[in-house]
Amino acid sequence: MAGFLDNFRWPECECIDWSERRNTVASVVAGILFFTGWWIMIDAAVVYHKPEEMNHAFHTCGVFSTLAFFMINAVSNAQVRGDSYSDGCLGRTGARVWLFIGFMLMFGSLIASMWILFGAYVTQNINVYPGLAVFFQNALIFFRGLFTYTPPLHMTVL
């Protein structure tokens, strides 16, 4: 039962060569995810502009998630593997640490947005849309980071 889908193949579409367009499609989808996350948050900030409805400090999660987005984009697969980045003060290990910190910031922002959703909105029995906006903003940015980063197959631990 473990390998009953081993021989299943999707039909090949010969009209489009996806191997050449993988990076383009990934970039477009990632941009749409990032834009949609911020659009949802801006909408919630405009509709619920009073501090009683949505605390302005809740925007911090999105800012840190965006900072992590830039940190993750600054590191390429070649730098993590050590193919193109051997100079500098830390080399391959520094690139891996930078990438690790970026993913931890993004994951921490996602957890904080869940805490905001449940702690400030769901348990208080008030309108949950601002909390959902904070969560979906961070979730979309988080999935954007996972969608575009493909780790090398032979990546080892620091």
Summary of the structure (lengths in Angstrom):
residues: 158
radius of gyration: 19.6
end to end distance: 36.5
largest distance: 57.2
contacts: 412
relative contact order: 0.16
helix: 66%
strand: 0%
